[in-house]
Amino acid sequence: MKIGISINIDVTKIDKARIVEGKKGKYIDVTAFIDLDEQDEYGNNGMVTQNVTKEEREAKVRGPILGNAKVFYKDEGQQQQKPRQAPAKQAPIEDDFDDVVPF
């Protein structure tokens, strides 16, 4: 089964210490928890969290919730909900962009 998922992440919640340097850029590991059968009050089907180490998981440490996930397409030919689109006019980028984006 194929599904389309729109993911919305609040980058200010990313734990900078967990950013890893790769050959082609900087990366974070995230996990999406999706429930195809239920939606919350905002139409979301799940959430996205930042991964933690195996040892942290065993100690019941949870990564921060970074955002939401919304299923907008299933391959059954039915279109669910359209993903939220950015407003027509975008706010100007602030000079302190590096202070807002955690990487």
Biopython code that builds the backbone (N, CA, C, O; Angstrom):
import numpy as np
from Bio.PDB.StructureBuilder import StructureBuilder

atoms = [
    (1, "MET", "N", (0.841, -1.181, 0.000)),
    (1, "MET", "CA", (0.000, 0.000, 0.000)),
    (1, "MET", "C", (0.881, 1.238, 0.000)),
    (1, "MET", "O", (1.861, 1.311, 0.742)),
    (2, "LYS", "N", (0.540, 2.187, -0.814)),
    (2, "LYS", "CA", (1.244, 3.462, -0.839)),
    (2, "LYS", "C", (0.377, 4.510, -0.165)),
    (2, "LYS", "O", (-0.840, 4.542, -0.345)),
    (3, "ILE", "N", (1.030, 5.372, 0.618)),
    (3, "ILE", "CA", (0.322, 6.482, 1.242)),
    (3, "ILE", "C", (1.164, 7.736, 1.107)),
    (3, "ILE", "O", (2.391, 7.670, 1.022)),
    (4, "GLY", "N", (0.500, 8.870, 1.088)),
    (4, "GLY", "CA", (1.183, 10.157, 1.094)),
    (4, "GLY", "C", (1.016, 10.772, 2.472)),
    (4, "GLY", "O", (-0.088, 10.798, 3.016)),
    (5, "ILE", "N", (2.093, 11.261, 3.028)),
    (5, "ILE", "CA", (2.057, 11.848, 4.361)),
    (5, "ILE", "C", (2.682, 13.228, 4.317)),
    (5, "ILE", "O", (3.798, 13.399, 3.826)),
    (6, "SER", "N", (1.966, 14.205, 4.828)),
    (6, "SER", "CA", (2.481, 15.558, 4.976)),
    (6, "SER", "C", (3.014, 15.684, 6.401)),
    (6, "SER", "O", (2.306, 15.376, 7.360)),
    (7, "ILE", "N", (4.257, 16.133, 6.541)),
    (7, "ILE", "CA", (4.881, 16.244, 7.854)),
    (7, "ILE", "C", (5.237, 17.697, 8.128)),
    (7, "ILE", "O", (5.805, 18.386, 7.281)),
    (8, "ASN", "N", (4.896, 18.140, 9.316)),
    (8, "ASN", "CA", (5.133, 19.513, 9.750)),
    (8, "ASN", "C", (6.051, 19.460, 10.963)),
    (8, "ASN", "O", (5.672, 18.910, 11.997)),
    (9, "ILE", "N", (7.267, 20.030, 10.855)),
    (9, "ILE", "CA", (8.248, 19.949, 11.934)),
    (9, "ILE", "C", (8.589, 21.351, 12.444)),
    (9, "ILE", "O", (8.840, 22.269, 11.662)),
    (10, "ASP", "N", (8.592, 21.493, 13.756)),
    (10, "ASP", "CA", (9.030, 22.721, 14.415)),
    (10, "ASP", "C", (10.538, 22.597, 14.634)),
    (10, "ASP", "O", (10.970, 21.918, 15.565)),
    (11, "VAL", "N", (11.334, 23.238, 13.798)),
    (11, "VAL", "CA", (12.792, 23.081, 13.853)),
    (11, "VAL", "C", (13.404, 23.630, 15.136)),
    (11, "VAL", "O", (14.531, 23.268, 15.474)),
    (12, "THR", "N", (12.696, 24.488, 15.857)),
    (12, "THR", "CA", (13.237, 25.009, 17.108)),
    (12, "THR", "C", (13.261, 23.941, 18.196)),
    (12, "THR", "O", (13.935, 24.115, 19.211)),
    (13, "LYS", "N", (12.535, 22.838, 18.001)),
    (13, "LYS", "CA", (12.498, 21.767, 18.996)),
    (13, "LYS", "C", (13.554, 20.695, 18.748)),
    (13, "LYS", "O", (13.679, 19.762, 19.541)),
    (14, "ILE", "N", (14.319, 20.813, 17.658)),
    (14, "ILE", "CA", (15.358, 19.831, 17.353)),
    (14, "ILE", "C", (16.492, 19.952, 18.361)),
    (14, "ILE", "O", (16.983, 21.050, 18.625)),
    (15, "ASP", "N", (16.904, 18.826, 18.919)),
    (15, "ASP", "CA", (18.047, 18.782, 19.833)),
    (15, "ASP", "C", (19.309, 18.857, 18.988)),
    (15, "ASP", "O", (19.668, 17.888, 18.319)),
    (16, "LYS", "N", (19.992, 20.013, 19.015)),
    (16, "LYS", "CA", (21.177, 20.229, 18.180)),
    (16, "LYS", "C", (22.284, 19.222, 18.455)),
    (16, "LYS", "O", (23.061, 18.900, 17.556)),
    (17, "ALA", "N", (22.367, 18.723, 19.675)),
    (17, "ALA", "CA", (23.417, 17.768, 20.033)),
    (17, "ALA", "C", (23.264, 16.456, 19.267)),
    (17, "ALA", "O", (24.216, 15.681, 19.180)),
    (18, "ARG", "N", (22.089, 16.199, 18.715)),
    (18, "ARG", "CA", (21.835, 14.947, 18.000)),
    (18, "ARG", "C", (21.994, 15.101, 16.478)),
    (18, "ARG", "O", (21.730, 14.160, 15.730)),
    (19, "ILE", "N", (22.416, 16.260, 16.030)),
    (19, "ILE", "CA", (22.672, 16.452, 14.598)),
    (19, "ILE", "C", (23.998, 15.782, 14.275)),
    (19, "ILE", "O", (25.001, 16.009, 14.952)),
    (20, "VAL", "N", (23.996, 14.950, 13.233)),
    (20, "VAL", "CA", (25.224, 14.251, 12.844)),
    (20, "VAL", "C", (25.706, 14.775, 11.497)),
    (20, "VAL", "O", (24.913, 15.112, 10.619)),
    (21, "GLU", "N", (27.020, 14.834, 11.361)),
    (21, "GLU", "CA", (27.640, 15.297, 10.121)),
    (21, "GLU", "C", (27.832, 14.094, 9.209)),
    (21, "GLU", "O", (28.467, 13.111, 9.589)),
    (22, "GLY", "N", (27.279, 14.180, 8.000)),
    (22, "GLY", "CA", (27.445, 13.134, 7.014)),
    (22, "GLY", "C", (28.291, 13.622, 5.863)),
    (22, "GLY", "O", (28.754, 14.763, 5.866)),
    (23, "LYS", "N", (28.497, 12.766, 4.877)),
    (23, "LYS", "CA", (29.302, 13.143, 3.717)),
    (23, "LYS", "C", (28.645, 14.249, 2.904)),
    (23, "LYS", "O", (29.335, 15.072, 2.302)),
    (24, "LYS", "N", (27.312, 14.273, 2.884)),
    (24, "LYS", "CA", (26.607, 15.224, 2.023)),
    (24, "LYS", "C", (25.807, 16.262, 2.795)),
    (24, "LYS", "O", (25.031, 17.008, 2.196)),
    (25, "GLY", "N", (25.978, 16.325, 4.101)),
    (25, "GLY", "CA", (25.231, 17.331, 4.852)),
    (25, "GLY", "C", (25.098, 16.967, 6.317)),
    (25, "GLY", "O", (25.773, 16.066, 6.815)),
    (26, "LYS", "N", (24.215, 17.685, 6.999)),
    (26, "LYS", "CA", (23.925, 17.438, 8.405)),
    (26, "LYS", "C", (22.558, 16.795, 8.499)),
    (26, "LYS", "O", (21.633, 17.179, 7.783)),
    (27, "TYR", "N", (22.426, 15.806, 9.389)),
    (27, "TYR", "CA", (21.209, 15.013, 9.456)),
    (27, "TYR", "C", (20.724, 14.834, 10.888)),
    (27, "TYR", "O", (21.496, 14.905, 11.845)),
    (28, "ILE", "N", (19.418, 14.600, 11.002)),
    (28, "ILE", "CA", (18.832, 14.162, 12.269)),
    (28, "ILE", "C", (18.002, 12.919, 11.970)),
    (28, "ILE", "O", (17.435, 12.784, 10.886)),
    (29, "ASP", "N", (17.938, 12.023, 12.935)),
    (29, "ASP", "CA", (17.108, 10.829, 12.801)),
    (29, "ASP", "C", (15.778, 11.099, 13.486)),
    (29, "ASP", "O", (15.731, 11.526, 14.640)),
    (30, "VAL", "N", (14.707, 10.846, 12.762)),
    (30, "VAL", "CA", (13.369, 11.042, 13.304)),
    (30, "VAL", "C", (12.541, 9.788, 13.067)),
    (30, "VAL", "O", (12.872, 8.959, 12.219)),
    (31, "THR", "N", (11.458, 9.662, 13.829)),
    (31, "THR", "CA", (10.515, 8.570, 13.672)),
    (31, "THR", "C", (9.120, 9.160, 13.582)),
    (31, "THR", "O", (8.767, 10.064, 14.339)),
    (32, "ALA", "N", (8.331, 8.645, 12.653)),
    (32, "ALA", "CA", (6.933, 9.059, 12.525)),
    (32, "ALA", "C", (6.040, 7.945, 13.050)),
    (32, "ALA", "O", (6.201, 6.786, 12.667)),
    (33, "PHE", "N", (5.119, 8.282, 13.907)),
    (33, "PHE", "CA", (4.123, 7.354, 14.421)),
    (33, "PHE", "C", (2.809, 7.697, 13.730)),
    (33, "PHE", "O", (2.280, 8.793, 13.913)),
    (34, "ILE", "N", (2.277, 6.765, 12.933)),
    (34, "ILE", "CA", (1.104, 7.023, 12.101)),
    (34, "ILE", "C", (-0.017, 6.053, 12.450)),
    (34, "ILE", "O", (0.217, 4.852, 12.589)),
    (35, "ASP", "N", (-1.226, 6.570, 12.591)),
    (35, "ASP", "CA", (-2.424, 5.749, 12.766)),
    (35, "ASP", "C", (-3.346, 6.056, 11.594)),
    (35, "ASP", "O", (-3.946, 7.130, 11.537)),
    (36, "LEU", "N", (-3.461, 5.115, 10.659)),
    (36, "LEU", "CA", (-4.270, 5.343, 9.455)),
    (36, "LEU", "C", (-5.763, 5.402, 9.755)),
    (36, "LEU", "O", (-6.535, 5.919, 8.947)),
    (37, "ASP", "N", (-6.176, 4.882, 10.901)),
    (37, "ASP", "CA", (-7.600, 4.787, 11.215)),
    (37, "ASP", "C", (-8.140, 5.927, 12.065)),
    (37, "ASP", "O", (-9.355, 6.086, 12.179)),
    (38, "GLU", "N", (-7.268, 6.714, 12.656)),
    (38, "GLU", "CA", (-7.737, 7.784, 13.538)),
    (38, "GLU", "C", (-7.019, 9.089, 13.258)),
    (38, "GLU", "O", (-5.867, 9.109, 12.824)),
    (39, "GLN", "N", (-7.731, 10.181, 13.517)),
    (39, "GLN", "CA", (-7.172, 11.524, 13.397)),
    (39, "GLN", "C", (-7.445, 12.282, 14.685)),
    (39, "GLN", "O", (-8.432, 12.025, 15.374)),
    (40, "ASP", "N", (-6.553, 13.225, 15.004)),
    (40, "ASP", "CA", (-6.810, 14.068, 16.163)),
    (40, "ASP", "C", (-7.760, 15.194, 15.767)),
    (40, "ASP", "O", (-8.280, 15.211, 14.651)),
    (41, "GLU", "N", (-7.979, 16.111, 16.664)),
    (41, "GLU", "CA", (-8.933, 17.193, 16.410)),
    (41, "GLU", "C", (-8.512, 18.119, 15.273)),
    (41, "GLU", "O", (-9.329, 18.891, 14.772)),
    (42, "TYR", "N", (-7.242, 18.051, 14.859)),
    (42, "TYR", "CA", (-6.740, 18.903, 13.783)),
    (42, "TYR", "C", (-6.565, 18.138, 12.469)),
    (42, "TYR", "O", (-6.042, 18.687, 11.499)),
    (43, "GLY", "N", (-6.996, 16.889, 12.434)),
    (43, "GLY", "CA", (-6.885, 16.084, 11.226)),
    (43, "GLY", "C", (-5.549, 15.383, 11.065)),
    (43, "GLY", "O", (-5.263, 14.835, 10.000)),
    (44, "ASN", "N", (-4.726, 15.391, 12.107)),
    (44, "ASN", "CA", (-3.426, 14.722, 12.044)),
    (44, "ASN", "C", (-3.581, 13.239, 12.356)),
    (44, "ASN", "O", (-4.404, 12.856, 13.188)),
    (45, "ASN", "N", (-2.791, 12.411, 11.690)),
    (45, "ASN", "CA", (-2.809, 10.974, 11.903)),
    (45, "ASN", "C", (-1.649, 10.499, 12.773)),
    (45, "ASN", "O", (-1.553, 9.308, 13.071)),
    (46, "GLY", "N", (-0.782, 11.392, 13.177)),
    (46, "GLY", "CA", (0.347, 10.964, 13.992)),
    (46, "GLY", "C", (1.273, 12.098, 14.328)),
    (46, "GLY", "O", (0.948, 13.276, 14.177)),
    (47, "MET", "N", (2.459, 11.695, 14.796)),
    (47, "MET", "CA", (3.452, 12.680, 15.214)),
    (47, "MET", "C", (4.833, 12.248, 14.761)),
    (47, "MET", "O", (5.047, 11.100, 14.370)),
    (48, "VAL", "N", (5.767, 13.189, 14.822)),
    (48, "VAL", "CA", (7.156, 12.945, 14.471)),
    (48, "VAL", "C", (7.992, 13.271, 15.695)),
    (48, "VAL", "O", (7.861, 14.341, 16.289)),
    (49, "THR", "N", (8.863, 12.322, 16.067)),
    (49, "THR", "CA", (9.747, 12.532, 17.205)),
    (49, "THR", "C", (11.191, 12.396, 16.771)),
    (49, "THR", "O", (11.494, 11.739, 15.775)),
    (50, "GLN", "N", (12.079, 13.019, 17.524)),
    (50, "GLN", "CA", (13.505, 12.872, 17.269)),
    (50, "GLN", "C", (13.978, 11.600, 17.966)),
    (50, "GLN", "O", (13.618, 11.342, 19.114)),
    (51, "ASN", "N", (14.779, 10.816, 17.271)),
    (51, "ASN", "CA", (15.244, 9.544, 17.813)),
    (51, "ASN", "C", (16.192, 9.737, 18.992)),
    (51, "ASN", "O", (16.868, 10.758, 19.114)),
    (52, "VAL", "N", (16.219, 8.724, 19.856)),
    (52, "VAL", "CA", (17.172, 8.649, 20.957)),
    (52, "VAL", "C", (17.986, 7.368, 20.773)),
    (52, "VAL", "O", (17.646, 6.527, 19.941)),
    (53, "THR", "N", (19.053, 7.223, 21.545)),
    (53, "THR", "CA", (19.897, 6.036, 21.434)),
    (53, "THR", "C", (19.185, 4.809, 22.010)),
    (53, "THR", "O", (18.188, 4.936, 22.720)),
    (54, "LYS", "N", (19.704, 3.637, 21.697)),
    (54, "LYS", "CA", (19.139, 2.386, 22.213)),
    (54, "LYS", "C", (19.151, 2.394, 23.742)),
    (54, "LYS", "O", (18.179, 1.987, 24.377)),
    (55, "GLU", "N", (20.246, 2.855, 24.323)),
    (55, "GLU", "CA", (20.359, 2.902, 25.786)),
    (55, "GLU", "C", (19.304, 3.848, 26.380)),
    (55, "GLU", "O", (18.703, 3.546, 27.412)),
    (56, "GLU", "N", (19.092, 4.965, 25.736)),
    (56, "GLU", "CA", (18.082, 5.910, 26.220)),
    (56, "GLU", "C", (16.682, 5.316, 26.113)),
    (56, "GLU", "O", (15.867, 5.477, 27.022)),
    (57, "ARG", "N", (16.398, 4.625, 25.000)),
    (57, "ARG", "CA", (15.089, 3.969, 24.860)),
    (57, "ARG", "C", (14.872, 2.956, 25.970)),
    (57, "ARG", "O", (13.792, 2.890, 26.557)),
    (58, "GLU", "N", (15.916, 2.154, 26.262)),
    (58, "GLU", "CA", (15.799, 1.156, 27.326)),
    (58, "GLU", "C", (15.578, 1.807, 28.681)),
    (58, "GLU", "O", (14.952, 1.214, 29.559)),
    (59, "ALA", "N", (16.090, 3.031, 28.860)),
    (59, "ALA", "CA", (15.895, 3.779, 30.103)),
    (59, "ALA", "C", (14.597, 4.593, 30.069)),
    (59, "ALA", "O", (14.344, 5.411, 30.954)),
    (60, "LYS", "N", (13.782, 4.359, 29.042)),
    (60, "LYS", "CA", (12.472, 5.025, 28.888)),
    (60, "LYS", "C", (12.574, 6.517, 28.597)),
    (60, "LYS", "O", (11.637, 7.266, 28.871)),
    (61, "VAL", "N", (13.711, 6.958, 28.042)),
    (61, "VAL", "CA", (13.862, 8.348, 27.616)),
    (61, "VAL", "C", (13.174, 8.489, 26.269)),
    (61, "VAL", "O", (13.322, 7.632, 25.398)),
    (62, "ARG", "N", (12.433, 9.552, 26.101)),
    (62, "ARG", "CA", (11.746, 9.794, 24.834)),
    (62, "ARG", "C", (12.320, 11.036, 24.161)),
    (62, "ARG", "O", (12.663, 12.020, 24.816)),
    (63, "GLY", "N", (12.413, 10.963, 22.840)),
    (63, "GLY", "CA", (12.868, 12.115, 22.085)),
    (63, "GLY", "C", (11.786, 13.174, 22.039)),
    (63, "GLY", "O", (10.611, 12.870, 22.245)),
    (64, "PRO", "N", (12.166, 14.409, 21.773)),
    (64, "PRO", "CA", (11.170, 15.480, 21.713)),
    (64, "PRO", "C", (10.210, 15.284, 20.539)),
    (64, "PRO", "O", (10.596, 14.783, 19.482)),
    (65, "ILE", "N", (8.976, 15.679, 20.738)),
    (65, "ILE", "CA", (7.991, 15.673, 19.645)),
    (65, "ILE", "C", (8.293, 16.892, 18.790)),
    (65, "ILE", "O", (8.241, 18.027, 19.265)),
    (66, "LEU", "N", (8.608, 16.649, 17.526)),
    (66, "LEU", "CA", (8.996, 17.726, 16.617)),
    (66, "LEU", "C", (7.831, 18.271, 15.804)),
    (66, "LEU", "O", (7.877, 19.409, 15.338)),
    (67, "GLY", "N", (6.795, 17.471, 15.634)),
    (67, "GLY", "CA", (5.681, 17.942, 14.812)),
    (67, "GLY", "C", (4.644, 16.869, 14.581)),
    (67, "GLY", "O", (4.576, 15.871, 15.299)),
    (68, "ASN", "N", (3.832, 17.100, 13.553)),
    (68, "ASN", "CA", (2.694, 16.239, 13.254)),
    (68, "ASN", "C", (2.801, 15.625, 11.873)),
    (68, "ASN", "O", (3.553, 16.093, 11.017)),
    (69, "ALA", "N", (2.032, 14.567, 11.675)),
    (69, "ALA", "CA", (1.974, 13.892, 10.375)),
    (69, "ALA", "C", (0.518, 13.723, 9.984)),
    (69, "ALA", "O", (-0.321, 13.347, 10.803)),
    (70, "LYS", "N", (0.229, 14.005, 8.724)),
    (70, "LYS", "CA", (-1.148, 13.916, 8.228)),
    (70, "LYS", "C", (-1.153, 13.095, 6.940)),
    (70, "LYS", "O", (-0.441, 13.416, 5.989)),
    (71, "VAL", "N", (-1.959, 12.034, 6.917)),
    (71, "VAL", "CA", (-2.100, 11.219, 5.707)),
    (71, "VAL", "C", (-3.035, 11.961, 4.762)),
    (71, "VAL", "O", (-4.167, 12.279, 5.128)),
    (72, "PHE", "N", (-2.565, 12.239, 3.541)),
    (72, "PHE", "CA", (-3.408, 12.932, 2.581)),
    (72, "PHE", "C", (-3.721, 12.085, 1.356)),
    (72, "PHE", "O", (-4.525, 12.491, 0.517)),
    (73, "TYR", "N", (-3.091, 10.900, 1.238)),
    (73, "TYR", "CA", (-3.349, 10.041, 0.084)),
    (73, "TYR", "C", (-3.137, 8.583, 0.448)),
    (73, "TYR", "O", (-2.180, 8.234, 1.139)),
    (74, "LYS", "N", (-4.047, 7.731, -0.029)),
    (74, "LYS", "CA", (-3.878, 6.277, 0.037)),
    (74, "LYS", "C", (-4.013, 5.746, -1.373)),
    (74, "LYS", "O", (-4.777, 6.299, -2.165)),
    (75, "ASP", "N", (-3.297, 4.695, -1.707)),
    (75, "ASP", "CA", (-3.291, 4.190, -3.076)),
    (75, "ASP", "C", (-4.607, 3.534, -3.499)),
    (75, "ASP", "O", (-4.710, 3.040, -4.622)),
    (76, "GLU", "N", (-5.590, 3.521, -2.642)),
    (76, "GLU", "CA", (-6.887, 2.955, -2.978)),
    (76, "GLU", "C", (-7.654, 3.870, -3.933)),
    (76, "GLU", "O", (-8.816, 3.614, -4.249)),
    (77, "GLY", "N", (-6.999, 4.931, -4.387)),
    (77, "GLY", "CA", (-7.623, 5.849, -5.322)),
    (77, "GLY", "C", (-8.413, 6.940, -4.642)),
    (77, "GLY", "O", (-8.989, 7.795, -5.313)),
    (78, "GLN", "N", (-8.452, 6.928, -3.337)),
    (78, "GLN", "CA", (-9.189, 7.942, -2.596)),
    (78, "GLN", "C", (-8.210, 8.975, -2.076)),
    (78, "GLN", "O", (-7.195, 8.638, -1.466)),
    (79, "GLN", "N", (-8.515, 10.204, -2.317)),
    (79, "GLN", "CA", (-7.687, 11.264, -1.767)),
    (79, "GLN", "C", (-8.250, 11.638, -0.415)),
    (79, "GLN", "O", (-9.435, 11.944, -0.286)),
    (80, "GLN", "N", (-7.396, 11.611, 0.590)),
    (80, "GLN", "CA", (-7.808, 11.954, 1.949)),
    (80, "GLN", "C", (-7.958, 13.471, 2.045)),
    (80, "GLN", "O", (-8.846, 14.058, 1.427)),
    (81, "GLN", "N", (-7.113, 14.071, 2.796)),
    (81, "GLN", "CA", (-7.124, 15.519, 2.947)),
    (81, "GLN", "C", (-5.914, 16.091, 2.244)),
    (81, "GLN", "O", (-4.846, 15.479, 2.223)),
    (82, "LYS", "N", (-6.082, 17.249, 1.677)),
    (82, "LYS", "CA", (-4.940, 17.905, 1.037)),
    (82, "LYS", "C", (-3.993, 18.402, 2.112)),
    (82, "LYS", "O", (-4.433, 18.853, 3.170)),
    (83, "PRO", "N", (-2.675, 18.322, 1.844)),
    (83, "PRO", "CA", (-1.737, 18.845, 2.832)),
    (83, "PRO", "C", (-1.893, 20.348, 2.980)),
    (83, "PRO", "O", (-2.260, 21.051, 2.038)),
    (84, "ARG", "N", (-1.610, 20.818, 4.170)),
    (84, "ARG", "CA", (-1.699, 22.245, 4.430)),
    (84, "ARG", "C", (-0.687, 22.963, 3.552)),
    (84, "ARG", "O", (0.483, 22.585, 3.507)),
    (85, "GLN", "N", (-1.134, 23.990, 2.862)),
    (85, "GLN", "CA", (-0.252, 24.724, 1.963)),
    (85, "GLN", "C", (0.207, 26.012, 2.621)),
    (85, "GLN", "O", (-0.496, 26.597, 3.445)),
    (86, "ALA", "N", (1.385, 26.434, 2.242)),
    (86, "ALA", "CA", (1.934, 27.675, 2.771)),
    (86, "ALA", "C", (1.073, 28.846, 2.315)),
    (86, "ALA", "O", (0.487, 28.791, 1.234)),
    (87, "PRO", "N", (0.986, 29.893, 3.109)),
    (87, "PRO", "CA", (0.227, 31.064, 2.704)),
    (87, "PRO", "C", (0.800, 31.677, 1.426)),
    (87, "PRO", "O", (1.984, 31.520, 1.128)),
    (88, "ALA", "N", (-0.043, 32.366, 0.687)),
    (88, "ALA", "CA", (0.377, 32.956, -0.584)),
    (88, "ALA", "C", (1.537, 33.928, -0.386)),
    (88, "ALA", "O", (2.472, 33.960, -1.186)),
    (89, "LYS", "N", (1.472, 34.720, 0.682)),
    (89, "LYS", "CA", (2.555, 35.661, 0.974)),
    (89, "LYS", "C", (3.357, 35.099, 2.132)),
    (89, "LYS", "O", (2.803, 34.767, 3.180)),
    (90, "GLN", "N", (4.665, 34.995, 1.940)),
    (90, "GLN", "CA", (5.519, 34.534, 3.010)),
    (90, "GLN", "C", (6.117, 35.728, 3.730)),
    (90, "GLN", "O", (6.423, 36.757, 3.128)),
    (91, "ALA", "N", (6.274, 35.560, 5.028)),
    (91, "ALA", "CA", (6.882, 36.620, 5.818)),
    (91, "ALA", "C", (8.351, 36.736, 5.420)),
    (91, "ALA", "O", (8.981, 35.738, 5.072)),
    (92, "PRO", "N", (8.893, 37.942, 5.471)),
    (92, "PRO", "CA", (10.314, 38.092, 5.134)),
    (92, "PRO", "C", (11.178, 37.313, 6.120)),
    (92, "PRO", "O", (10.830, 37.173, 7.293)),
    (93, "ILE", "N", (12.292, 36.816, 5.635)),
    (93, "ILE", "CA", (13.209, 36.074, 6.487)),
    (93, "ILE", "C", (13.913, 37.061, 7.405)),
    (93, "ILE", "O", (14.445, 38.082, 6.972)),
    (94, "GLU", "N", (13.895, 36.718, 8.688)),
    (94, "GLU", "CA", (14.499, 37.603, 9.673)),
    (94, "GLU", "C", (16.018, 37.519, 9.589)),
    (94, "GLU", "O", (16.577, 36.513, 9.152)),
    (95, "ASP", "N", (16.673, 38.595, 10.015)),
    (95, "ASP", "CA", (18.135, 38.617, 10.016)),
    (95, "ASP", "C", (18.729, 37.591, 10.970)),
    (95, "ASP", "O", (19.855, 37.136, 10.768)),
    (96, "ASP", "N", (17.971, 37.218, 12.023)),
    (96, "ASP", "CA", (18.484, 36.274, 13.009)),
    (96, "ASP", "C", (18.101, 34.832, 12.654)),
    (96, "ASP", "O", (17.848, 34.008, 13.532)),
    (97, "PHE", "N", (18.066, 34.549, 11.349)),
    (97, "PHE", "CA", (17.675, 33.220, 10.861)),
    (97, "PHE", "C", (18.501, 32.125, 11.516)),
    (97, "PHE", "O", (17.947, 31.093, 11.893)),
    (98, "ASP", "N", (19.793, 32.313, 11.663)),
    (98, "ASP", "CA", (20.653, 31.300, 12.265)),
    (98, "ASP", "C", (20.313, 31.059, 13.723)),
    (98, "ASP", "O", (20.584, 29.977, 14.243)),
    (99, "ASP", "N", (19.725, 32.044, 14.399)),
    (99, "ASP", "CA", (19.324, 31.863, 15.776)),
    (99, "ASP", "C", (18.033, 31.062, 15.885)),
    (99, "ASP", "O", (17.797, 30.400, 16.896)),
    (100, "VAL", "N", (17.199, 31.117, 14.857)),
    (100, "VAL", "CA", (15.915, 30.417, 14.861)),
    (100, "VAL", "C", (16.094, 28.971, 14.411)),
    (100, "VAL", "O", (15.546, 28.065, 15.038)),
    (101, "VAL", "N", (16.844, 28.737, 13.348)),
    (101, "VAL", "CA", (17.083, 27.400, 12.849)),
    (101, "VAL", "C", (18.226, 26.793, 13.653)),
    (101, "VAL", "O", (19.313, 27.367, 13.717)),
    (102, "PRO", "N", (17.988, 25.633, 14.267)),
    (102, "PRO", "CA", (18.977, 25.102, 15.204)),
    (102, "PRO", "C", (20.178, 24.411, 14.590)),
    (102, "PRO", "O", (20.888, 23.702, 15.303)),
    (103, "PHE", "N", (20.439, 24.582, 13.305)),
    (103, "PHE", "CA", (21.616, 23.957, 12.699)),
    (103, "PHE", "C", (22.230, 24.859, 11.687)),
    (103, "PHE", "O", (23.234, 24.503, 11.070)),
]
sb = StructureBuilder()
sb.init_structure("model")
sb.init_model(0)
sb.init_chain("A")
sb.init_seg("    ")
for serial, (resi, resn, name, xyz) in enumerate(atoms, 1):
    if name == "N":
        sb.init_residue(resn, " ", resi, " ")
    sb.init_atom(name, np.array(xyz, "f"), 0.0, 1.0, " ", f" {name:<3s}", serial, name[0])
structure = sb.get_structure()
